[in-house]
Amino acid sequence: MERVTFSPGEFAELFGKSQTWGYRQIYAGKVKAITEYGRILIPAAEVERILGSASRYEGMKKKPARTKAEIQALKPELKCLEGIRLEKTR
């Protein structure tokens, strides 16, 4: 027989997270839960909804390298900041 509902701990385990994470998702309103009969249960359909809306992780986007002109433009600012740092250490 296929699971119809999951406890917050079981729900969190499906995502490799702690039980606390499962409860936080419920209390934040990100997951719809059934709270009848003295237990908190998350329907399997809700788990499928979350997995269906997940997107592929693309990683951090690389910043484009600065051009020589951009670096030259930053030099006056860096000298100013360097002077401030020297004053604070004295």
MIKEKOL-131068 format. One record per residue (C-alpha): residue in one letter; z, y, x; residue number from 0. Coordinates in Angstrom, 2 decimals. Layout:
a,Z,Y,X,NUM
...
! end
This chain:
m,0.00,0.00,0.00,0
e,-0.97,3.44,1.32,1
r,1.66,6.17,1.79,2
v,1.81,8.69,-1.03,3
t,4.47,11.02,0.41,4
f,6.16,11.73,3.74,5
s,9.61,13.04,4.61,6
p,9.69,16.22,6.74,7
g,10.54,14.08,9.79,8
e,7.67,11.67,9.16,9
f,5.34,14.59,8.50,10
a,6.32,16.21,11.80,11
e,5.92,12.91,13.64,12
l,2.30,12.70,12.47,13
f,1.68,15.95,14.38,14
g,3.79,15.00,17.40,15
k,6.46,17.57,16.54,16
s,10.20,17.53,15.84,17
q,11.79,17.16,12.43,18
t,12.91,20.79,12.62,19
w,9.26,21.83,12.94,20
g,8.52,19.94,9.70,21
y,11.24,21.80,7.82,22
r,10.10,25.14,9.27,23
q,6.58,24.54,7.97,24
i,7.98,23.91,4.50,25
y,10.33,26.92,4.49,26
a,7.55,29.19,5.82,27
g,5.39,28.15,2.86,28
k,2.68,26.62,5.06,29
v,3.17,23.18,3.49,30
k,3.64,22.42,-0.19,31
a,6.49,20.02,-0.80,32
i,7.98,18.13,-3.73,33
t,11.68,18.91,-4.07,34
e,12.54,16.94,-7.19,35
y,15.16,14.19,-7.30,36
g,17.25,15.47,-4.37,37
r,14.71,14.88,-1.60,38
i,12.04,16.92,0.07,39
l,8.75,15.05,0.19,40
i,5.32,16.12,1.38,41
p,2.34,14.61,-0.47,42
a,-0.25,12.74,1.61,43
a,-2.90,15.03,0.07,44
e,-1.15,17.98,1.76,45
v,-1.37,16.25,5.14,46
e,-5.09,15.63,4.54,47
r,-5.56,19.29,3.59,48
i,-3.97,20.45,6.84,49
l,-6.01,18.05,8.94,50
g,-9.18,19.04,7.10,51
s,-8.64,22.73,7.79,52
a,-7.90,22.24,11.49,53
s,-10.45,23.52,13.94,54
r,-11.31,22.30,17.40,55
y,-9.33,23.84,20.27,56
e,-11.66,25.82,22.50,57
g,-9.14,26.86,25.14,58
m,-8.55,30.34,26.46,59
k,-11.60,32.52,26.77,60
k,-12.36,33.58,30.33,61
k,-12.23,37.28,31.06,62
p,-15.43,38.63,32.57,63
a,-15.15,39.48,36.26,64
r,-14.71,43.17,37.02,65
t,-17.57,44.96,38.65,66
k,-17.23,46.83,41.94,67
a,-17.43,50.14,40.07,68
e,-14.54,49.14,37.77,69
i,-12.39,48.17,40.74,70
q,-13.16,51.48,42.49,71
a,-12.18,53.34,39.31,72
l,-8.80,51.58,39.27,73
k,-7.86,52.44,42.88,74
p,-6.42,55.92,42.12,75
e,-4.22,54.42,39.39,76
l,-3.01,51.67,41.70,77
k,-2.07,54.18,44.41,78
c,-0.12,56.20,41.84,79
l,1.75,53.08,40.67,80
e,2.43,52.04,44.25,81
g,4.10,55.41,44.91,82
i,6.30,54.98,41.84,83
r,7.35,51.50,42.97,84
l,8.28,52.80,46.44,85
e,10.40,55.60,44.94,86
k,12.36,53.15,42.78,87
t,13.24,50.89,45.71,88
r,14.68,53.75,47.81,89
! end
